[in-house]
Each structure stands twice: as structure tokens, then as C-alpha cells.
Amino acid sequence: MTAGEDIAIRRKRLRYRAWHRGTKEMDLVLGPFCDANIEGYGTDELDRLEALMNEEDPPLLKWVMRQEEPPAHIDRAFLDLVVADHQARIEK
């Protein structure tokens, strides 16, 4: 398996995880975000996405909806990308 195949498999796995979170609300936030962005992501961005996706759905949804501030360990810049993408979709 080449590095290109490895990253393709990783993208596919992360896209699946984005659409099968356990809560429909987070599926609808992370699924479209991944569909729109994941093919252009390299290892660093995939690491950032995966770290965010490792968080539990209830607090993650509160952060996306700006109901709570995320804790310090959260990559706020990447979370902001997810939030902006979600906002753009719901405003259409």
C-alpha cells in the first residue's frame, strides 16, 4: 500500500465517521463539512479533523451552536472552520 492509498483510506474512514456520529445533528454538521473539504486535506488537516471528531457529540454540538465555549485543548481555529461551513449551509 502506498502513502496515497493510506491517505485515501483515511479520508474514506473519516468521511464515514462524520456521517455516522450517533446523533443526527452532528451527522448533519460534520458529514457535509467532510464531503466538501476532505479530499483537499493532507495529513495535518486530517489530524485536526480527527482530533475534533474524537470529542463526544453533546459538547461538540454545543460548541458548534455557540452555546458553550470549547475547552482549551480544542483546536479553535479548526472548529471555527466547521462552524462557518455549517452556518453557510443553514443560511442558504
MIPA-399691 format. One record per atom (N, C-alpha, C, O): atom name; residue in three letters; x, y, z; residue number from 1. Coordinates in Angstrom, 3 decimals, always signed. Example, Ala and Ser with C-alpha at 12.3 -4.5 7.8 and 13.67 -1.06 7.14 Angstrom:
2
- N	ala	+13.190	-5.690	+7.800	1
- CA	ala	+12.300	-4.500	+7.800	1
- C	ala	+13.200	-3.300	+7.800	1
- O	ala	+14.236	-3.319	+8.465	1
- N	ser	+12.850	-2.250	+7.080	2
- CA	ser	+13.670	-1.060	+7.140	2
- C	ser	+12.900	+0.030	+7.870	2
- O	ser	+13.409	+1.138	+8.039	2
***
This chain:
92
- N	met	+0.852	-1.181	+0.000	1
- CA	met	+0.000	+0.000	+0.000	1
- C	met	+0.900	+1.247	+0.000	1
- O	met	+1.855	+1.328	+0.772	1
- N	thr	+0.595	+2.184	-0.845	2
- CA	thr	+1.383	+3.413	-0.923	2
- C	thr	+0.817	+4.459	+0.035	2
- O	thr	-0.273	+4.294	+0.583	2
- N	ala	+1.566	+5.522	+0.221	3
- CA	ala	+1.112	+6.610	+1.089	3
- C	ala	-0.181	+7.219	+0.558	3
- O	ala	-1.057	+7.594	+1.338	3
- N	gly	-0.305	+7.319	-0.774	4
- CA	gly	-1.524	+7.852	-1.378	4
- C	gly	-2.735	+6.994	-1.074	4
- O	gly	-3.830	+7.505	-0.841	4
- N	glu	-2.530	+5.684	-1.076	5
- CA	glu	-3.628	+4.785	-0.728	5
- C	glu	-3.975	+4.908	+0.750	5
- O	glu	-5.146	+4.875	+1.127	5
- N	asp	-2.938	+5.052	+1.591	6
- CA	asp	-3.178	+5.204	+3.022	6
- C	asp	-4.051	+6.427	+3.309	6
- O	asp	-5.011	+6.347	+4.076	6
- N	ile	-3.710	+7.551	+2.692	7
- CA	ile	-4.463	+8.777	+2.956	7
- C	ile	-5.866	+8.681	+2.363	7
- O	ile	-6.812	+9.224	+2.934	7
- N	ala	-6.016	+8.000	+1.230	8
- CA	ala	-7.348	+7.815	+0.642	8
- C	ala	-8.230	+6.980	+1.574	8
- O	ala	-9.413	+7.273	+1.746	8
- N	ile	-7.655	+5.959	+2.161	9
- CA	ile	-8.413	+5.115	+3.099	9
- C	ile	-8.764	+5.915	+4.352	9
- O	ile	-9.873	+5.807	+4.876	9
- N	arg	-7.828	+6.703	+4.819	10
- CA	arg	-8.089	+7.529	+5.998	10
- C	arg	-9.206	+8.530	+5.727	10
- O	arg	-10.088	+8.723	+6.564	10
- N	arg	-9.171	+9.163	+4.566	11
- CA	arg	-10.250	+10.099	+4.205	11
- C	arg	-11.600	+9.390	+4.172	11
- O	arg	-12.599	+9.910	+4.671	11
- N	lys	-11.618	+8.212	+3.586	12
- CA	lys	-12.870	+7.452	+3.478	12
- C	lys	-13.394	+7.079	+4.865	12
- O	lys	-14.593	+7.170	+5.131	12
- N	arg	-12.485	+6.660	+5.740	13
- CA	arg	-12.876	+6.285	+7.096	13
- C	arg	-13.413	+7.496	+7.856	13
- O	arg	-14.431	+7.394	+8.541	13
- N	leu	-12.736	+8.645	+7.740	14
- CA	leu	-13.190	+9.850	+8.435	14
- C	leu	-14.521	+10.350	+7.880	14
- O	leu	-15.373	+10.818	+8.636	14
- N	arg	-14.702	+10.254	+6.578	15
- CA	arg	-15.985	+10.669	+5.990	15
- C	arg	-17.115	+9.790	+6.528	15
- O	arg	-18.190	+10.289	+6.862	15
- N	tyr	-16.871	+8.494	+6.610	16
- CA	tyr	-17.878	+7.582	+7.159	16
- C	tyr	-18.206	+7.967	+8.605	16
- O	tyr	-19.374	+8.055	+8.983	16
- N	arg	-17.165	+8.194	+9.404	17
- CA	arg	-17.371	+8.586	+10.810	17
- C	arg	-18.158	+9.887	+10.912	17
- O	arg	-18.981	+10.045	+11.814	17
- N	ala	-17.912	+10.811	+10.000	18
- CA	ala	-18.612	+12.100	+10.028	18
- C	ala	-20.108	+11.933	+9.818	18
- O	ala	-20.907	+12.656	+10.413	18
- N	trp	-20.488	+10.982	+8.975	19
- CA	trp	-21.898	+10.756	+8.668	19
- C	trp	-22.575	+9.768	+9.615	19
- O	trp	-23.790	+9.587	+9.545	19
- N	his	-21.815	+9.130	+10.493	20
- CA	his	-22.357	+8.108	+11.405	20
- C	his	-21.885	+8.388	+12.828	20
- O	his	-21.225	+7.557	+13.452	20
- N	arg	-22.227	+9.557	+13.325	21
- CA	arg	-21.761	+10.018	+14.629	21
- C	arg	-22.513	+9.393	+15.785	21
- O	arg	-21.928	+9.150	+16.840	21
- N	gly	-23.765	+9.135	+15.613	22
- CA	gly	-24.590	+8.692	+16.728	22
- C	gly	-25.712	+9.677	+17.013	22
- O	gly	-26.751	+9.306	+17.559	22
- N	thr	-25.495	+10.932	+16.642	23
- CA	thr	-26.585	+11.904	+16.717	23
- C	thr	-26.760	+12.518	+15.331	23
- O	thr	-25.790	+12.885	+14.668	23
- N	lys	-27.987	+12.617	+14.919	24
- CA	lys	-28.294	+13.138	+13.591	24
- C	lys	-27.801	+14.571	+13.431	24
- O	lys	-27.355	+14.959	+12.352	24
- N	glu	-27.880	+15.357	+14.504	25
- CA	glu	-27.452	+16.751	+14.427	25
- C	glu	-25.981	+16.861	+14.028	25
- O	glu	-25.620	+17.665	+13.168	25
- N	met	-25.139	+16.046	+14.660	26
- CA	met	-23.714	+16.107	+14.330	26
- C	met	-23.428	+15.470	+12.976	26
- O	met	-22.493	+15.884	+12.290	26
- N	asp	-24.211	+14.473	+12.578	27
- CA	asp	-24.089	+13.931	+11.219	27
- C	asp	-24.271	+15.055	+10.204	27
- O	asp	-23.539	+15.142	+9.218	27
- N	leu	-25.265	+15.918	+10.462	28
- CA	leu	-25.604	+16.984	+9.520	28
- C	leu	-24.635	+18.163	+9.575	28
- O	leu	-24.642	+19.011	+8.682	28
- N	val	-23.809	+18.224	+10.605	29
- CA	val	-22.762	+19.240	+10.681	29
- C	val	-21.480	+18.711	+10.042	29
- O	val	-20.918	+19.334	+9.141	29
- N	leu	-21.027	+17.555	+10.521	30
- CA	leu	-19.729	+17.038	+10.083	30
- C	leu	-19.767	+16.328	+8.736	30
- O	leu	-18.783	+16.362	+7.997	30
- N	gly	-20.885	+15.687	+8.403	31
- CA	gly	-20.981	+14.985	+7.123	31
- C	gly	-20.782	+15.912	+5.929	31
- O	gly	-19.897	+15.671	+5.109	31
- N	pro	-21.584	+16.964	+5.813	32
- CA	pro	-21.401	+17.891	+4.691	32
- C	pro	-20.043	+18.594	+4.713	32
- O	pro	-19.464	+18.860	+3.660	32
- N	phe	-19.536	+18.894	+5.906	33
- CA	phe	-18.219	+19.518	+6.016	33
- C	phe	-17.165	+18.600	+5.400	33
- O	phe	-16.328	+19.042	+4.614	33
- N	cys	-17.215	+17.332	+5.761	34
- CA	cys	-16.241	+16.377	+5.199	34
- C	cys	-16.421	+16.212	+3.696	34
- O	cys	-15.446	+16.195	+2.945	34
- N	asp	-17.666	+16.091	+3.264	35
- CA	asp	-17.906	+15.945	+1.819	35
- C	asp	-17.285	+17.100	+1.038	35
- O	asp	-16.726	+16.898	-0.040	35
- N	ala	-17.385	+18.301	+1.582	36
- CA	ala	-16.911	+19.496	+0.877	36
- C	ala	-15.403	+19.695	+0.956	36
- O	ala	-14.822	+20.322	+0.070	36
- N	asn	-14.754	+19.175	+2.002	37
- CA	asn	-13.371	+19.549	+2.258	37
- C	asn	-12.350	+18.422	+2.310	37
- O	asn	-11.169	+18.656	+2.055	37
- N	ile	-12.770	+17.224	+2.628	38
- CA	ile	-11.801	+16.189	+2.999	38
- C	ile	-10.851	+15.786	+1.877	38
- O	ile	-9.705	+15.429	+2.148	38
- N	glu	-11.289	+15.832	+0.648	39
- CA	glu	-10.405	+15.411	-0.455	39
- C	glu	-9.198	+16.333	-0.608	39
- O	glu	-8.160	+15.914	-1.120	39
- N	gly	-9.325	+17.575	-0.171	40
- CA	gly	-8.217	+18.510	-0.258	40
- C	gly	-7.319	+18.504	+0.974	40
- O	gly	-6.311	+19.209	+1.017	40
- N	tyr	-7.682	+17.721	+1.957	41
- CA	tyr	-6.924	+17.715	+3.209	41
- C	tyr	-5.746	+16.759	+3.155	41
- O	tyr	-5.856	+15.628	+2.681	41
- N	gly	-4.624	+17.242	+3.651	42
- CA	gly	-3.445	+16.410	+3.831	42
- C	gly	-3.429	+15.865	+5.246	42
- O	gly	-4.405	+15.988	+5.985	42
- N	thr	-2.325	+15.271	+5.607	43
- CA	thr	-2.194	+14.623	+6.912	43
- C	thr	-2.451	+15.579	+8.072	43
- O	thr	-3.138	+15.216	+9.027	43
- N	asp	-1.908	+16.798	+8.005	44
- CA	asp	-2.084	+17.744	+9.113	44
- C	asp	-3.552	+18.100	+9.329	44
- O	asp	-4.032	+18.110	+10.463	44
- N	glu	-4.260	+18.391	+8.244	45
- CA	glu	-5.679	+18.737	+8.373	45
- C	glu	-6.496	+17.535	+8.827	45
- O	glu	-7.430	+17.680	+9.616	45
- N	leu	-6.149	+16.348	+8.332	46
- CA	leu	-6.860	+15.143	+8.764	46
- C	leu	-6.648	+14.893	+10.248	46
- O	leu	-7.565	+14.453	+10.941	46
- N	asp	-5.440	+15.170	+10.741	47
- CA	asp	-5.172	+15.046	+12.179	47
- C	asp	-6.063	+15.996	+12.975	47
- O	asp	-6.617	+15.622	+14.008	47
- N	arg	-6.191	+17.214	+12.489	48
- CA	arg	-7.017	+18.212	+13.173	48
- C	arg	-8.492	+17.798	+13.160	48
- O	arg	-9.183	+17.912	+14.172	48
- N	leu	-8.961	+17.322	+12.022	49
- CA	leu	-10.337	+16.853	+11.905	49
- C	leu	-10.579	+15.665	+12.833	49
- O	leu	-11.581	+15.612	+13.546	49
- N	glu	-9.665	+14.735	+12.813	50
- CA	glu	-9.825	+13.544	+13.644	50
- C	glu	-9.843	+13.895	+15.131	50
- O	glu	-10.623	+13.323	+15.893	50
- N	ala	-8.995	+14.825	+15.545	51
- CA	ala	-8.991	+15.243	+16.945	51
- C	ala	-10.345	+15.832	+17.340	51
- O	ala	-10.854	+15.551	+18.425	51
- N	leu	-10.918	+16.637	+16.472	52
- CA	leu	-12.230	+17.215	+16.743	52
- C	leu	-13.302	+16.129	+16.776	52
- O	leu	-14.185	+16.146	+17.633	52
- N	met	-13.220	+15.197	+15.848	53
- CA	met	-14.218	+14.125	+15.773	53
- C	met	-14.107	+13.139	+16.932	53
- O	met	-15.037	+12.370	+17.175	53
- N	asn	-13.000	+13.149	+17.640	54
- CA	asn	-12.848	+12.279	+18.802	54
- C	asn	-13.595	+12.802	+20.023	54
- O	asn	-13.726	+12.104	+21.028	54
- N	glu	-14.078	+14.023	+19.928	55
- CA	glu	-14.869	+14.598	+21.024	55
- C	glu	-16.282	+13.997	+21.008	55
- O	glu	-16.774	+13.550	+19.972	55
- N	glu	-16.907	+14.000	+22.167	56
- CA	glu	-18.277	+13.496	+22.295	56
- C	glu	-19.262	+14.454	+21.612	56
- O	glu	-19.034	+15.663	+21.565	56
- N	asp	-20.344	+13.904	+21.090	57
- CA	asp	-21.327	+14.705	+20.362	57
- C	asp	-22.001	+15.809	+21.183	57
- O	asp	-22.081	+16.938	+20.700	57
- N	pro	-22.490	+15.538	+22.408	58
- CA	pro	-23.209	+16.616	+23.120	58
- C	pro	-22.382	+17.888	+23.317	58
- O	pro	-22.874	+18.973	+23.003	58
- N	pro	-21.139	+17.802	+23.826	59
- CA	pro	-20.397	+19.063	+23.946	59
- C	pro	-20.009	+19.641	+22.589	59
- O	pro	-20.009	+20.859	+22.414	59
- N	leu	-19.680	+18.786	+21.636	60
- CA	leu	-19.301	+19.261	+20.303	60
- C	leu	-20.443	+20.048	+19.678	60
- O	leu	-20.214	+21.102	+19.086	60
- N	leu	-21.648	+19.558	+19.801	61
- CA	leu	-22.801	+20.274	+19.260	61
- C	leu	-22.980	+21.627	+19.947	61
- O	leu	-23.306	+22.616	+19.291	61
- N	lys	-22.769	+21.677	+21.263	62
- CA	lys	-22.883	+22.946	+21.977	62
- C	lys	-21.833	+23.944	+21.504	62
- O	lys	-22.105	+25.142	+21.429	62
- N	trp	-20.635	+23.459	+21.183	63
- CA	trp	-19.587	+24.353	+20.681	63
- C	trp	-19.933	+24.863	+19.292	63
- O	trp	-19.753	+26.043	+18.988	63
- N	val	-20.435	+23.954	+18.444	64
- CA	val	-20.799	+24.338	+17.074	64
- C	val	-21.934	+25.355	+17.091	64
- O	val	-21.944	+26.296	+16.298	64
- N	met	-22.881	+25.163	+17.990	65
- CA	met	-24.029	+26.068	+18.078	65
- C	met	-23.721	+27.322	+18.895	65
- O	met	-24.587	+28.176	+19.084	65
- N	arg	-22.484	+27.425	+19.377	66
- CA	arg	-22.023	+28.564	+20.173	66
- C	arg	-22.807	+28.721	+21.472	66
- O	arg	-22.987	+29.831	+21.974	66
- N	gln	-23.276	+27.580	+22.014	67
- CA	gln	-23.971	+27.606	+23.300	67
- C	gln	-22.991	+27.540	+24.465	67
- O	gln	-23.302	+27.966	+25.578	67
- N	glu	-21.791	+26.994	+24.193	68
- CA	glu	-20.744	+26.907	+25.211	68
- C	glu	-19.401	+27.160	+24.545	68
- O	glu	-19.225	+26.911	+23.352	68
- N	glu	-18.462	+27.657	+25.332	69
- CA	glu	-17.098	+27.830	+24.852	69
- C	glu	-16.375	+26.484	+24.941	69
- O	glu	-16.514	+25.773	+25.936	69
- N	pro	-15.614	+26.133	+23.921	70
- CA	pro	-14.871	+24.873	+23.993	70
- C	pro	-13.713	+24.984	+24.981	70
- O	pro	-13.201	+26.077	+25.223	70
- N	pro	-13.302	+23.849	+25.553	71
- CA	pro	-12.152	+23.872	+26.464	71
- C	pro	-10.857	+24.198	+25.720	71
- O	pro	-10.810	+24.182	+24.490	71
- N	ala	-9.835	+24.487	+26.471	72
- CA	ala	-8.561	+24.960	+25.908	72
- C	ala	-7.903	+23.967	+24.954	72
- O	ala	-7.187	+24.379	+24.041	72
- N	his	-8.132	+22.665	+25.149	73
- CA	his	-7.460	+21.683	+24.293	73
- C	his	-8.058	+21.587	+22.887	73
- O	his	-7.483	+20.936	+22.015	73
- N	ile	-9.187	+22.220	+22.667	74
- CA	ile	-9.849	+22.170	+21.357	74
- C	ile	-9.159	+23.128	+20.387	74
- O	ile	-8.840	+24.265	+20.734	74
- N	asp	-8.938	+22.645	+19.170	75
- CA	asp	-8.358	+23.458	+18.093	75
- C	asp	-9.438	+24.437	+17.630	75
- O	asp	-10.250	+24.124	+16.758	75
- N	arg	-9.430	+25.608	+18.223	76
- CA	arg	-10.490	+26.585	+17.981	76
- C	arg	-10.530	+27.047	+16.523	76
- O	arg	-11.608	+27.264	+15.970	76
- N	ala	-9.364	+27.194	+15.905	77
- CA	ala	-9.331	+27.639	+14.505	77
- C	ala	-10.012	+26.617	+13.601	77
- O	ala	-10.731	+26.988	+12.672	77
- N	phe	-9.789	+25.335	+13.869	78
- CA	phe	-10.424	+24.311	+13.033	78
- C	phe	-11.916	+24.223	+13.343	78
- O	phe	-12.733	+24.075	+12.434	78
- N	leu	-12.267	+24.313	+14.604	79
- CA	leu	-13.683	+24.330	+14.979	79
- C	leu	-14.393	+25.488	+14.289	79
- O	leu	-15.525	+25.334	+13.830	79
- N	asp	-13.743	+26.637	+14.213	80
- CA	asp	-14.342	+27.791	+13.535	80
- C	asp	-14.609	+27.509	+12.058	80
- O	asp	-15.592	+28.000	+11.503	80
- N	leu	-13.737	+26.720	+11.416	81
- CA	leu	-13.984	+26.329	+10.017	81
- C	leu	-15.248	+25.491	+9.906	81
- O	leu	-16.053	+25.687	+8.995	81
- N	val	-15.418	+24.566	+10.829	82
- CA	val	-16.608	+23.707	+10.840	82
- C	val	-17.855	+24.550	+11.078	82
- O	val	-18.866	+24.379	+10.397	82
- N	val	-17.782	+25.449	+12.036	83
- CA	val	-18.922	+26.311	+12.366	83
- C	val	-19.290	+27.191	+11.171	83
- O	val	-20.466	+27.309	+10.828	83
- N	ala	-18.299	+27.805	+10.542	84
- CA	ala	-18.564	+28.674	+9.382	84
- C	ala	-19.199	+27.887	+8.242	84
- O	ala	-20.116	+28.375	+7.581	84
- N	asp	-18.715	+26.675	+8.011	85
- CA	asp	-19.286	+25.827	+6.968	85
- C	asp	-20.745	+25.508	+7.283	85
- O	asp	-21.610	+25.586	+6.411	85
- N	his	-21.006	+25.149	+8.534	86
- CA	his	-22.371	+24.825	+8.944	86
- C	his	-23.287	+26.038	+8.815	86
- O	his	-24.406	+25.923	+8.315	86
- N	gln	-22.817	+27.190	+9.261	87
- CA	gln	-23.626	+28.413	+9.171	87
- C	gln	-23.961	+28.745	+7.708	87
- O	gln	-25.089	+29.122	+7.389	87
- N	ala	-22.976	+28.601	+6.841	88
- CA	ala	-23.212	+28.886	+5.418	88
- C	ala	-24.277	+27.956	+4.843	88
- O	ala	-25.074	+28.369	+4.001	88
- N	arg	-24.293	+26.717	+5.289	89
- CA	arg	-25.295	+25.757	+4.786	89
- C	arg	-26.686	+26.040	+5.281	89
- O	arg	-27.653	+25.898	+4.532	89
- N	ile	-26.808	+26.443	+6.550	90
- CA	ile	-28.163	+26.670	+7.076	90
- C	ile	-28.732	+28.009	+6.638	90
- O	ile	-29.943	+28.220	+6.705	90
- N	glu	-27.867	+28.921	+6.187	91
- CA	glu	-28.351	+30.217	+5.722	91
- C	glu	-28.788	+30.203	+4.274	91
- O	glu	-29.356	+31.182	+3.790	91
- N	lys	-28.532	+29.104	+3.570	92
- CA	lys	-28.920	+29.035	+2.149	92
- C	lys	-30.408	+28.943	+1.992	92
- O	lys	-30.908	+28.878	+0.869	92
***
